[in-house]
């Protein structure tokens, strides 16, 4: 399989999908990957840093990723 788009193109596709379908970045990425038959394990190198950060924040809010330790209150 060959990837026929750039990082900017793919990130733009995700942004447009989110806007048009009023969905999360995670859902948009999954839908586009399934539609284009792209494997999920290679897609991170085709995502821009802002998109990766949005997906990471969504993952944290859904408890799919660990929360950062800097948000915890220190207890003695």
Buried (B, 14 or more C-beta within 10 A) or exposed (E): EEBEEEBEEBBBBBBEBBEEEEEBBBBBBBBBBEEBEBEEEEBEEBBBEEBBEBBBEBBBEEEEEEEEEEEEEEEE
